[in-house]
Amino acid sequence: MLVLSRKQNERIRVGESVVVTVVRVSGDKVRIGIEAPPNVRVLRDELDDESLGTVTLEGGMELPIPRLLGFAG
């Protein structure tokens, strides 16, 4: 694992198309911004496909939220 120190408003580039910016540091919390192309999925670690759940549509049809959001086929 690569560990980097950054100050507010400093950036980290991941590959050629992803930029992570430290937006704000407040106490023990860090707010980050992530710029990535639409085809790159950015998801908090605690939110896996299973935890997102489903949406029940009219007629009882269920649609998984990741599919609804365009994450998976």
C-alpha positions in Angstrom: 0.0 0.0 0.0 1.3 3.4 -0.9 0.7 6.0 1.9 0.9 9.7 1.0 0.5 12.8 3.1 -1.5 15.7 1.5 -2.7 19.1 2.7 -6.0 20.7 2.0 -6.4 21.4 -1.8 -3.6 19.1 -2.7 -4.2 16.3 -5.2 -3.2 12.8 -6.0 -3.4 11.4 -9.5 -4.3 7.7 -10.0 -3.4 6.6 -13.5 -4.2 9.0 -16.3 -7.9 9.7 -15.6 -8.5 9.8 -11.8 -7.7 12.7 -9.5 -8.2 12.6 -5.7 -8.3 16.0 -4.0 -8.2 16.7 -0.3 -11.1 19.2 0.0 -11.2 19.8 3.7 -9.5 18.6 6.9 -11.5 19.1 10.1 -10.5 17.4 13.3 -10.3 13.7 12.7 -12.2 13.8 9.4 -10.9 14.4 5.9 -13.3 15.3 3.0 -12.0 14.2 -0.4 -13.2 14.8 -3.9 -12.7 12.2 -6.7 -12.7 13.1 -10.3 -13.1 10.0 -12.6 -14.6 9.2 -15.9 -18.1 7.8 -16.0 -16.9 4.3 -16.7 -14.8 4.2 -13.5 -16.9 3.0 -10.5 -16.2 4.9 -7.3 -17.8 3.4 -4.2 -17.2 3.6 -0.5 -15.7 0.3 0.8 -18.7 -0.4 3.0 -21.1 -0.2 0.1 -20.7 -3.4 -1.9 -23.2 -4.5 -4.5 -25.1 -6.6 -1.9 -25.7 -3.8 0.6 -27.3 -1.4 -2.0 -30.5 -3.5 -2.0 -33.3 -3.4 -4.6 -36.1 -1.2 -5.7 -39.5 -2.8 -6.1 -41.4 -1.6 -9.2 -45.0 -1.7 -10.1 -46.2 -5.2 -10.5 -43.7 -6.6 -8.0 -40.7 -6.5 -10.3 -37.5 -5.9 -8.4 -34.5 -4.0 -9.9 -31.1 -4.1 -8.1 -30.0 -0.6 -7.3 -26.5 -1.1 -8.8 -28.2 -1.9 -12.1 -30.5 1.0 -11.7 -27.5 3.3 -11.2 -25.7 1.8 -14.2 -23.0 -0.1 -12.2 -23.6 -3.6 -13.4 -25.3 -5.5 -16.2 
